[in-house]
Amino acid sequence: MGMDRSNRVIGIDIGGTFGRGIRGALVDGTGSEITRKEAVRPRTSQEELIETVITMASRLAELAHRDGAPASALGVAVPGLVDEALGVVHRSPNLKLQDVELARLLQDRLRVPVFLVRDAGAGALAEYTLGVGRSVSDMLLVVMGVGVGSAVISGGQVLRGAHGAAGEIGHISIDPAGMICGCGGRGCVETFASETSIARRYTLAAKEAILAEEVIAKATAGNPAAVRVWNDALGALATVIATAVALIDCELVVLCGTMGIPSEALAPLGTLLANRINLVQLPRVEVGGLGGDAGLLGAAAVAFERSGAGNPAREWRGSGPVPREL
Ligand SMILES: [Zn+2]
């Protein structure tokens, strides 16, 4: 089946990994967003979170229906450990979800096929099909958001592994005696390089509570405490990215996140990687091109692919539309 403007699906990113809050859009077969919705992510209960997703999906479905081209499927990007085949969220520490049959719960209420995808995998698929990864076949995507998520595209495919967690480098511990992480471990990369950790480490060092992006701005301006925190974040990332590059031999490392990191702040990462990667070809490092939309566009791509409506990885690359600026 060809993919055109009359094919539509809904993509929702509930993570807070690529953007703050819950983001959803009605996406057509060319990869263009027709309309979008945003909602604050409820922190009180699992039920409220699910209700918010249902309300958003229903409104988008209604709009599509009124337009005469109903949405045929829903893709949902979720952070954490997700069984994509069964539609179950096993563990999502940042959303406090545990063993939830999310696809079935949503499907029962919305009456369309629902497909779950790990959010970093969704983001990687989106950057590969519509963003900065359009000219490569092998890439690593790292997202610095509430947590640190990552995923690998290898030979044009999202690497899944035995349990769907392949390429997840954010919870490798580089300091087993370090800070406690949301996953229960200590000293994970996430405890150095997530938005939350950058802000927390700076607050501990400088006794001043500011946002992560302000810490990064201060680091760029030479503030010693901020420089230390930001260098530790980049150092932690470089250590695990170098290992990933040795394993997958990718051409491109894509960095993205909620913080809107200026590329000059990321410049030292290139040097840190060059000092750590030998023999294997050094990859290019780029900031993601889709910003906060990567998760929902990837979720939409997955909805097209798994519902059998088309193959975005093949059809959107090359001829895809230029991603819309937020
Ligand atoms: Zn962890």
Boltz pocket constraint, residues with backbone or C-beta under 6 A from the ligand:
constraints:
  - pocket:
      binder: B
      contacts: [[A, 170], [A, 171], [A, 172], [A, 181], [A, 182], [A, 183], [A, 184], [A, 185], [A, 186], [A, 188], [A, 190]]
      max_distance: 6.0
